[in-house]
Amino acid sequence: MPTVIGYHDVKDKDHWLASPKREEVFGPLGITNIRTFVDPGNPTKVAVLMDVPDLDALMEAMKTDGMAAAMDYDGVLGETLVILVEA
């Protein structure tokens, strides 16, 4: 099961950290061990690290309106999103 990191900018770090949306969108995909990170020097830069059982399913989900709505709710600046997959 690969570990995936997604990092991006957010409008409001506290809102992003408190949001239930990560669990709501990633849980049904079987994604586990979700951990959040914040750049202490620039709190608008954040990351999520997670274990992903089906990378193809995650990448398809990233294209859906539901994922876009969750990211919008969380204040994610989508154009800054970078996804890294454990090599």
Secondary structure, DSSP 8 states (H G I E B T S, - for coil): --EEEEEEEES-HHHHHH-SHHHHHHGGGT-EEEEEEE-TT-TTEEEEEEE-S-HHHHHHHTTSHHHHHHHHHHTEEEEEEEEEE--
